[in-house]
Amino acid sequence: RSSLKKFIYYTLGQPYLNVFIQIYEMSIGYIKGLLIIILLVTILTYIGFKIVGLEYSIIFAILSGLAYIVPYIGSVIAIIPPLFLAIAVNKSLLLTLEVGVVFISIHFIIGNIVAPLIFSKTININPLFALVAIIFFGELYGILGIIFAIPITGIIMIVYKNFEPILKNRREPNDKL
């Protein structure tokens, strides 16, 4: 990492190095935030499923946490196996409703309160703008676009904010000629 920083500094200069550092810090912040959310979803889902008495709670909790990597769609996919187990294997409508309520409650709170707070602090993106970015990149690139929409949008914002002044500074000496 330090050799890359030196390379950027000596070949492109300090303004470009600052952009590189901001992108690096934003990426690390995004990964840390995502890991916190995955851990939180896993723990809360495990506790909730254990309380309602669902078998294989730990497996479904891990699946639910990992599904959070794919925003919105992952949650929809992750609810199918526990609901199927509750209704098909246990043949219990009450257990199915309880599993659904636990799952939807956790994902509603995480998706609408916790995740936007974490990502708005680590990436500095408005939650509504993040949703638009997910839809846009999802439409362009499918599932990979959905997964990488937030970090790509963060990178685009960093580049835009920093390169406008860099480009203006590069033009000024030529304008004086």
N, C-alpha and C positions, 0 to 999 in steps of 0.2 A: 504494500500500500504506500509506504513512504517513497519507494522508488518511482511509483506512478505519479505521486504528488510532485516529486522533483522534476520528472520529465515534463509534466504539464506546466509547471512553473517556469522552467528554463526555455521551453519551446513556445509557449503561448502567453505566459505572463500571469501576474497575480490575479487580475479579474477573472480569468478563465479557471484558475485554481479555486477561487472562491465559489464559482458555480459548481465545480466538481465536488467540493466539500459539502455544499448545501444539498446536492443530490444524494451524496453518500449518507449524510445524517438523516435526510428524509426517508431514505430506503431502510435504514436501520430502525428508525422510529416506526415505520409501517410494519416491519416484521415483528418488532417487539409488541406493538399494539395488537397485531393479529394473534400472536401467541398468547397474550393475556386474554383476549376474547375467546379463543379456542379453549383455554384452560377453564375459564369461567363458565362457558356453556357446558363443557364436559362435567364439571363438578355439580353445577345446578341441576343438570338433566339427570345425573346419577342419583342425586338426593331425591329429586321429585319422583323419578320412576321407582326408586326403592320404597318411598312412602306409600305410593299407590299399589305396590306389590307386583310390579312387572318383572317377570323372569328375564335373565340376561341383561339386567340394567346397565352394567358396566360396558358391555359391548355396544348397546344402543347409545349410551352417553358418549363414548369415544367416537362413534360414527357421527353423532350429532355435532360434536365439537369440530371434527375434521371437515364436515360438510360446510362449515362456516367459511372455509376458504373460498367457496364459490358464493358470492353474495346473492341473497334472495332465493335463487334456484336450489342451492344446497340444502336449505332448510326444508323446502318442499319435498325434496327427494329423501331426506333423512327421516321424515315422519312416517313414511310408508312402512318400513319393516316393523317398528313397534306397534303400529296400528294393526297391521296384518297379524302379528303374534297375538295381540289382545283379542281380536275378533275371531280369527280362524282357529287358533290353537286353544285358547282359553274359553272361547265361546261366551264371552262376557261383554255385553253392551256397556255396562257400568264401567268396567276396566278400560274399555275403548274410549269412552268419554273422558275418564280421568286422565288417561295418557294424552289424549288430544289437548285437554285443558292445560296440563303441565307443560307440554311441548310448546304450545302456542303462547302461553304466558311468558315462558323463558325467552323465546325468540322474539317476542314483541318487545319486551323490556330491553334485551340486549341490542336488537336491531334498531330500535327507535330512540333509545336513550344512551346506553353505554357506548356502543360502537361509534355513533356520530361524535360523541364527546372525545373519545380516544383518538379517532382519526382526524378530527378537526384540530386537535392539539399537536399531533405528530406530523401531519401533512399540511395543515393550515388550509383546508378546503371546506367550503360551505357544504353542509350535508345535502342540500337540494342539488347543488352542482355535482356532487359525487354521484347521486342517483342518475342524473342526466348523463354523466360520463359513463356509468355502467351500462346504461341502455345504448348509448352511442357506440361504445367499443364492442359491446355484445353483438350489436347488429353488424358491425364491420368484421369482427374476427371470431364470433361465436363464443364458445366457452372460455377460450384463452383470453379473449377480449374482456369478458366479465371478470375473470380472475385478476387480470393485470390493469384494469381500468383506473383504479384509484392511484397506484404508484405512477402509472404513465401520465395521468393528469397532473400529479404533483411535479413530475419532472418537467412537463410542458410549462407549468406555471413558473417554476424556478428559472428555466431558460428564458422565458419571455421577460420576466421581471429584471433579469440581470443583463441580457444581451442588448436590450434597447439602449441603456447608458453606454455599454461597451462600443456599440456601433456608432453612436453619436460622437464619442470621444475619438474614434478612428477617423471620422469624417472631418473633424475640425481642422487638423493640420492641412488637409488638402484644400479646404475652403479658403485658406489664407493666401494661397498661391495665386 
